[in-house]
């Protein structure tokens, strides 16, 4: 399969949320790619999508939404969660991942899921990032969100705040920075990407008075990696890092934890930001929003982030797929 029209698998996510109708509304927005929904055909029909069965050997006309069927386990009411469909949500992800690993798809784009209802169904699930890493055998996934020129990656992902300091280890930080460095080169064409690194503590530890993680872990890692040729600045206090002076020549920011970096990113680009998982053997992008159960079935959902995620998946598949 050539990359003249890459096949992009799309998982609509929680069936009672806005994901299915967002996918249904894509229309002919991306004639340069083949969009393949991994979903229940009846669900997609209910939200007004015209779909055709996916055939890897075919060359359908631009603008058609193709589908690989995965059956729901229970009827869906928009806006109403049902743990009975948690297994369905996970099966759509497995199908998309396996298709990427088998080169049936050049990338996957994920719609929003509801972690709570999946866990209520007895399926341990902390997020797409961790699930995809386990399914692909990737030892260290890196979560990065991008909006306009701002890219924010995370040293840790979905952890309780009390667990973050113990997770900021020499090994983790070194691997995350190397993956971020390498994938910025691979997918963004940056020969020597400049990464600005946040400290963990207020004022980056205030010379040890507000915490010693910067002195004992973060700074030694940055110094060692600079010796290997990585272009790194930091650790900088997070409250002043996201200012024009520090971001002017930054290709990416590495935040130490989820809510240190992502509020800034989403303030800049909510509704058109893209979630990207680096460090995987496949390309995965995602929307920057949740299931929006209160909007489901009302025709009010906006597809800007989904379209941005698809656009980024297409670009990444051409750049380094």
N, C-alpha and C positions, 0 to 999 in steps of 0.2 A: 504494500500500500504506500503510495507516494504522499509527500507532504504538500502537494499542490493544493489539496483540500483536506486538511487534517480532520480526523474524526475526533470529536470532543464528546465524551460521555458526561451526562448531566444527571445527578441524583437530586430530585426535587426536595428531599428531606422529609420532615414531619408531614404526613398526609393531611392532617387537619389544619395545618398552617397555610401561609401564603405561597409556599414554594411551588406547588403544582400549578397554580394559576399564573405565577411569574413565568414558569417554563412554557406554559401554553401560549402566553402572549408574545413570545419571541418572534413569531412570524418569519419574515425573510430578512431579518436584521443582519444576518451573517452569511451572505452567499459565498464567502471565501472558505467556509468550513462546512462539515457535515455535523449537525447537532443530533445527538442520540440520547433520548430520555431513557433512564433505567427506572421503570415505574410500572404500575398496574395500568393496563390500557383502559379499563373502565373508569378509573380515577381520572385519567387524562381526558377521557371523553366527557366526563361530568363537568370539567372546568373549561370545556370548549376547544380542546386541542384536536387538530386533525393530524393523525400520526400514520406512518407507514412502517412496516416491519423492517428492522435493520438487516441488511445483507452486506457483509464486508466486501464481497466481490462486485457489488453493483456500483453504479455511478448515477445516483438519483439527481433530478433537477435541483438547482439551488433553491433554498427556501423551504424545503420539506423538513419537517420534524420527524425523525425516525425514532423507533422504540425497541428496546429489549425488554420483554415482559417479565415482571416479578409480581406475583399475586399478593394482594392484601389478605390479611387474616380475619378482618372484621370490617363491616361497613363504616364509612367515614362521614361524620358530621362536621362541617367547617367550624373551626373554633373550639371543638370539644376533643380533648386528648383521650386516647384509649390505649392502655398498656398492651392490649392484644396485638397492636400493630407495631410494637417495638422490634420484633424479629424481622418484620418486613423492611423496616428502615435499615437495619443492619445488613440485610441481604442485598439491598440495592447497592450499598457501599462495597460489599464483597464482590459483587458482579462487576462493578466499575473498576475496582482495583485490579481484579484478575484480568479483565479485558485489556487494561493498560500494560500489565506485565507480559501479556501474550501478544502485544503490539496490535491488537484489534482497534484500540483507541490510542491516540497520541497524547491525550491529557484527559483529566477529569475535573469537573466543576461541581462543587457541592452546594446544595441549598441548605437552609437552616434546619437543624434538628433540635429536639427538646431533650436535653440530657436527663432531666428529672424523670420523665415518663419512661425512658428506656431503663433507668435504674430501678424504678418502681416495678418494672416487669421482671426483675431479677437478672438483668443483663448488665454486668459492670461496664460502665462507659464514662470516661472522663472527658472525652472530646474527640473530634475528628483527627486531630494531630496525632494523638497517642494510638488511636485505632489503626490509622493508616501505617504508622511505623511498625506496629506489631504485624499487620497483615503482609507488609512488604519485607519484613526482616531488617528494617533500617535501625541501626543502633542509636542514632541521635537525631531525631527530627528537629527542625528549627522553624518556629512560627514567625512569619514576617507579614506585616500589613503595609500596604502601599497606597498612598493617595497623592496624586500629582507628583511632586518631586520628593516628597517625604516618605522614607522607608524606615519602619521601626521593627526590629527583630527582638526576640525575647530569649534571655538566657534560661528562664524557667517558664513553664506554661501554666497549666491548670492545677496549681497547688494552693492549699490554704496558706495564708500569709505567714503563719507561725512556722511553716515548713521551709520557707524560702531560704533563710540564711544557711541552713545545713545543706541545701542543695547547691549552693554556690561553691563548688569545689574547683580545684586546679584542673582536674580532668574534664569536667563538664564545660567550664568556661573556655578551655583551650579548644575542645572539639567544636563547640558552637561557633567560635570565632573563625576557625579554619573553614567550616562549612559555609558560613556567611561569606567569607572572603572568596572562596572558590566558586560559589554559585552566583555571586555578583559578577564575576568574570565571565562565567559560562552563559548566563541568561541575559545579562545586561551590557555585555561588551565593554566592561570597565577594566582596563589593563592593570591598574593598581588602585583598587577601591579604597576610599578613605572612610573608615568606620569610627564613629564617635561613641565612646563607651560611658555609660552612666555608672556612678557609684551606687552602692546598695543603701547606705545610710544617709540621713539628712546631712547636707554640706559635705557629702562624700566622706563622712566619718569625722570631720573636723580634727584631723591629725591624730585620730585614735580616741578622742574624747567622746565621740558619739557612736563608736563602734570600730572594730578592728579588721573587718572583712576587707576593706580597701588595702590596708597595710599588709595583711598576712596572705591574702589570696589574689585580689583583683590586680593590684599594681605589679606584683611579680609575674603574673601571667602575661600582662601586656608588655612588660619589658622583655620577656623571653621571646614572645612572638614578633616584636619589633626586630629583634635580632635575626629572625627568620625572613624578614622582608615585608611583613604585614604593616600597612599604613594605619596606625591606630592612635587615637587621641583619648586621653582620659586616665583614670576615672574622673568624671566631672559631676558636680552636684546636679541632680535631676531637675531641680527647680529653676536652674538657669541654663541648662543644656539646650532646651528647646527655644532658643532665641536666635535671631538672624545672624549674630556674630559667630555662633558655633555651627549653625546649620548651613552657612553660605557655601562651603566647599565640602560638605559631608555627603557621601553617597548612601550611607545608612547609619542609623543609631541602634546600638544594642542596649536595651533596657534590661534590668535584672529580674523584673517580674511583671506579670500581666498588667496590673493596674498602675504601674509606674509609667509605662510608655503609651498604652493604647488610648487612654482618655484624650491625650493630646492629638494623636493620629485621627481619632474619630471626630474630634472637634473640627479638625481641618477638613476631613473628607467624608463624613458620614453620609451614606447614600450613594457614594461612588468609589469608596475604598475597596480594596481587594485583599483578602487573606490568602497568603501563599505559604505552602509548606516546602521548605528547603530540606536538603539532606535525604530525600527519598530517591529510589530508582525510577520513579514516575513523576510526572508533572501534575500538581494539584493546586487549584485555586478555589476560592470560595467567596460567598457574600460576606459583608461586614455586619450583618444584622441578624436578629433572631426570627422566631416563627411568626410573630405578630398575630397571635390567635384572635385578637380583637378586630383585626381587619380581614380575616379570612372569609371568603365568600361574598364580600361586599364590593368588590371591584375597585378598591381604593389603594391597593398595593402598588408601589413604584418599583420598576425593574432596573433602576440605574446601576445598583451594585452588581446584580447578576450579569448585566450586559458588560460591565467593566471586567468582571471575573472571566467571562468568556473571551473577551478581547485580549486579556492578559494571557490566558491559556493558549490562544492561537499564536500570539507573539512569541511566547516561550517555546512552543513546539517548533517554531521555525528557527529560533535562535540556537537552541541547544538540545532539541529532542532527538 
